[in-house]
Amino acid sequence: MSLSIRALSRVQRVAVADDADEEEGLPDDQDEVSEFLDQADGLTPGRYAAGKGGRFFSFEIWYKDYADFMRELCRLALGVEWEAVCEDPERL
């Protein structure tokens, strides 16, 4: 399992051919808006790319790396172990 973050600025909708192969995936500089529409800043479902002067950012972290990061973050920021936060987040 991994966490994947992709961000684009100054987006422009990209036309996709009807015969596009979904198995091939997206080009590195594009992203698909189809889920979490309440977080999509009013974008309609479709494929988008960074527009003129825009930027594309992609970051992926695997679960073990994420877990290590969260453990360290909890120790530094809260002074407790990550497991304590997971067990009772309201306590903190």
For each residue, the residues with C-beta under 8 A, 3 or more apart:
1: 62 63
2: 60 61 62 63 66
3: 60 61 63 66
4: 58 59 60
5: 57 58 59 60
6: 31 56 57 58 59
7: 56 57 58
8: 11 31 48 49 50 54 55 56 57
9: 50 51 54 55
10: 50 51 52 53 54 55
11: 8 43 48 49 50 51 54
12: 48 49 50 51 54
13: 44 46 47 48
14: 30 46 47 48 49
15:
16: 20 46 47
17: 20
18:
19:
20: 16 17 24
21: 24
22: 25
23:
24: 20 21
25: 22
26: 30 31 32 47
27: 30 49
28: 56 58
29: 49 50 56
30: 14 26 27 47 48 49
31: 6 8 26 47 48 49
32: 26 46 47 48
33: 37 40 43 44 45 46 47 48
34: 45
35:
36: 39 40
37: 33 40 43 45
38:
39: 36
40: 33 36 37 43
41:
42:
43: 11 33 37 40 46 48
44: 13 33
45: 33 34 37
46: 13 14 16 32 33 43
47: 13 14 16 26 30 31 32 33
48: 8 11 12 13 14 30 31 32 33 43
49: 8 11 12 14 27 29 30 31 56
50: 8 9 10 11 12 29 54 55 56
51: 9 10 11 12 54
52: 10
53: 10
54: 8 9 10 11 12 50 51
55: 8 9 10 50
56: 6 7 8 28 29 49 50
57: 5 6 7 8
58: 4 5 6 7 28
59: 4 5 6
60: 2 3 4 5
61: 2 3 65 66 69
62: 1 2 65 66
63: 1 2 3 66 67
64: 67 68
65: 61 62 68 69
66: 2 3 61 62 63 69 70
67: 63 64 70 71 82
68: 64 65 71 72
69: 61 65 66 72 73
70: 66 67 73 74 82
71: 67 68 74 75 81 82
72: 68 69 75 76
73: 69 70 76 77 82
74: 70 71 77 78 80 81 82 84 85
75: 71 72 78 79 80 81 82
76: 72 73
77: 73 74
78: 74 75 85 92
79: 75
80: 74 75 84 85 92
81: 71 74 75 84 85
82: 67 70 71 73 74 75 85 86
83: 86 87
84: 74 80 81 87 88 91 92
85: 74 78 80 81 82 88 89 92
86: 82 83 89
87: 83 84
88: 84 85 91 92
89: 85 86 92
90:
91: 84 88
92: 78 80 84 85 88 89
